[in-house]
Amino acid sequence: MFQNLKREIPISKRFFPALLPVVDETYKQVIARYRDLYSNHDLSNNPIIQRLLIDGILPGLAIYQVLRERGESQESTLAMIDQTSEILFSDNFVKMKK
């Protein structure tokens, strides 16, 4: 049911570009943490779950861990993740309002 893929680590083309303006100075740390989380995580064989992990869950966990380790409060860290989510999903919000 789960697999640990030992191939190139996929980087979300949606999450990470939205992250750059929010945490510019820690971007490389977040990418490194994401790569570590990805390589040490057994992925489901379900492609939908894989996509959710790659495009949101693991990158979100990476930014959370890096910011908390830097001494950011939980409140400010979650606010930065919320800001990133707003950038990421702003087009979805517009569509849902219609």
N, C-alpha and C positions, 0 to 999 in steps of 0.2 A: 504493500500500500504506500509506503514511503520510500524515497530514494535520496541518496546524497550524490548529486551530480558533480562529477569531478571534471568538468569542462570549464570553459570560460565563464566567468561570473557576469550575469546580465545586469546592466545598470538601467534603472528606470529612466526612460527618456522624458517622462512626464514629471516625476517627483523631484529629481535632482536639479533640473533647470529652475524650477519654482523655488527651490531651497536656496539657491545662490544669493539672491538679494537679501535674504533674511539672515543668513549666517555666513557671510562672505569669508570672514577670517578663519572660520573653523571648517570650511567646506572640505578640505583635504582630510581632516580628521574624521569627519562624518563618512566620507567615502571609504576610508580605510576600515572604520568600524563596521559599515555595511558589508564590505567584502568579508570581514571576519565572521560576522553573523551568518551571512549566506553560506560560506564554506563549511561552517560547523552546524548547519541546520539540515535535518532530513526533510526533503521536500515531498509533498504529496504527489502522487501520480496524476491527480486531478489538475488539468490545465487552468481551470478557473482559480483554484486555491493557489497554484503556483503564481499566477498573475497578481493576485491580491498580495501575496507575500513580497513579490518583487516591486510592485508599484506603490505599496503603501505601508504594510505592516513592518517589514524589516528596515526600510529607510526611516520610518517614523521612530522605531525603537533605537536606531543608530543615533539620530539627532538627539533624542531624549537622553540617552546614556552619556554622550559626549558633553552636552550642556550641563547636565547634573554634575559630572566629574569636574567640570571647570568651576563649579561653585555656584552656578545659577540656581535660583530657587525653583521649586516645583511649579509655582504659579507662573513665573516668567518663562520657564521652559515650555509649559503647556500653551502659553500665549503665543510663543514663537511658532509652535506646531500648528496652532489655530490659524495664524497669519499665513503660513505656508499652504495650509489646506484651502484657505480662501483664494489664494492665487491659483492653486491647482484646479479648483472646482468652480471658479467663478462662472465659467461658461455653462456649467450644469445648473447653477442657481438661476441664471437668466432663463434657461429653457424651462425650468420648473415653475417659474412665475407666470409663464404664458399660458 
